[in-house]
């Protein structure tokens, strides 16, 4: 029943098939109803004759530039579409070969033309990469000739980047980058964007579209992407200028912060932020005919992506400056110790650099100090009955952790009641959650990252419910436990 919960065909031995004749969500009766409704809709709502044709995007020649093109391209080597198609093809061929002899003439699905970087199929990693990249450039080149100039080409993509200082294709320290940590730039993203830019396209708009459900198998208990990134592309002008690496980097620092603020204000999930930031970053890169390195050679897409990632990191660091001193100390301490105890001397030295002191941190309720040790309190150690109206000194770190604690224990309604009591002081918690998610992803702290991602995803619901609550009076702590 759940064979295709992932884009693969796993071996499953432990469960029997469900009774498909029962009127359940996945049943024969529902399948018939859904199919009948779909056919009825098509036949009743479309009055003129329609047809669909299957073509090879890399070799197809458009007769004239009158096409509206919108595509979700293949995902490099992640999914073997033709291999999965064989599962269904053999049964279709068995029943329909006489009706569609040309379409079903092969024993299995044809595979060599498929635009996927399958190493076993094309003779190794290098050959598979060449097959994929050549096909991508050819397809986008054909799109450029065939697209209606009134409309942009729209490309949907979702490919998560990761951070790994040891990956072979990571930009290393010393590559004129600002980050101390290298970034593994997903080959899928690199290939897609390189194909677009080298085919003469520039990105004119970008936006994440929330399109994946939280109950899909790959998202359960993980920090999986929840959005697709839509790139709106138009042909780059023939007289597009050339820029130097320095000019490109300056443009990134000048234009990317405003784009990031818009993305964060839209309540984009932190797990999607790095992917969404690629759009406006490469939009700057793609407006130039070339971006030249100091050596005079054209900049590679991998380098451009690394610079975009670094510019995003700088934006998040700048946002840290808006937090109070205690929160900035907690961020730095958390990065090194998480919720483990550390030496008092080091904690006090760090506090001095942030213009605070350990005793001040203790008074805020986010730190425990004693016996020469200092510990940042974990969420489970925070008071369950915390009332910000009776707290003389609330800091962003404290507010963020309590909101997550309340969200996990009592859902959006419980978090909304706490938000209402904070009376506007919680607005910076979302920014902190973005920064903490990025930090946790880099450190590999998946469960902590999930907590901060969940707070941002629930933010709009928390705000909406808090606005429906009557303004809490000081001392109305009982309401928090409803």
C-alpha positions, 0 to 999 in steps of 0.5 A: 500500500505504501510502496512509493512513500519514497522515490524508490522501490524498497523491500518490505517484509513485515506488513501484509496488504491492507483490505483494499475493498474496505471504504478507507482512504486508500481503497478500490472504491476511492480510486474509482471515484477519484478517477471518474471525477477526474475524467468528468472534469476533463470532459466537461471543462475542456470544450476544444480538442487537446493533445499531449506529445512527448518530446526530447527536450534536448533535441526538440526544435521549436517551429516558432517562438510562441511557447509558454514554457514552465519546467521542473527539470530532472534532479541530477542523479537523485531519482532514476525516473525510467527505472521506476517507470518500469514498475508500471510500464510492464503492466501497461505494455501487457494490456495495451501493446496492441492499441499503442504498438509504437509507444510500447514497442520496447520490453522496458522503458528506453533509458539512454536518452534520459537526462539523469547522471546515472554513473552505471548507465553512462560509463562512470562519474565523469561521463554521466556528468557530461551527459547531464550537463550537455543535455541541460545546455541543449534543452535550455538553448532550445527553450530560449529559441522557442519561448514566447517573448511575452512570458518568462521561462519558469523553472522549479527546483528543490535541491538542498545544500549542505555544509561539509569542510571535507567534501571534494567539491567544496570551496576551500579556505583561501579561495578569496571567500570570507567563510571559515567553513566550506560549503558543499555546493550541490551539483544539481544546483550548480548544473541547473544554474550553469545551464541557464546562464550559459544558454543566455538566460538571466534570472529576473525573479525568484520565489519559494513556493510551499509545495511539500506536505509535512507528512510526506515520508522524507519530511517526518522528523527531519529538516527536509526542504518544504519549498520549491524555488521558482526561477523566472528567467528571460533572455539576457540582453546581447549587450549585457555588461561584464563585471569583475569578481569585486564588482559582483561581490559588492553588488551581492552585499548591497542587494542581498540583505533586502532580498533576505529580509523579504524572504524572512518576512514571508515566514519562509522556513529556515531550512529553505532560506539558503536555497531561496537565497540562491535565486536573488544572488544568482540573479545578480550574477546572471545579469552580466555577460561574464564575471571575471576572476582576477586572473581574467578567467570567467567565474565558475558557477560553483564560485558564484554560489559560494559567494552567494552563500557567504553573503547570506552568512554575512547578512545573518551575522549582521542581524545578530548585532540587533540582539541584546548583549545576553543573547549575543553571549548565548549564541557564541556560548551555544556554538561552542558548548551547546547546553553543556557546562564550561569554565567560568573564566572563559564564560566571563571573558566571553561575557566581557567581550559582549558587554555583559557579565556572568552574574547578569546572565544568571539574573536573566534566567538563561544561565546557571553558574556555580563551582567554577562552571557555567551552563546555558540552560536547556529548554527542559530546564526552563521554568514551565510557568515562566511569566514574562510580565513578572520578569524584570529582564527578558532577553531574546534568547530566553523568549525564543527558548520559552516559545519553543518549549511552549509550542512543543508542550501546548501547540500553537495556542499555548505559544500564542498565549505566551506571545500575547503576554510578551506584548511585542517583545517576541518579534526578534525571536523569529530572526534568532530562530533563523540564525540558530537553525543555520548554526545547528545545520552547520554543526549537525545538530538535527533535532535542535535545528528542527526545533528552530525550524518548527518555531518559524513555520508556526509563527504565522499561526501563533500571531494569528491566535495571539491576536484573537486572545484578550490582552492578558493582565499581569498576574494572569499566569493561570491562562498560560496553562489552559 
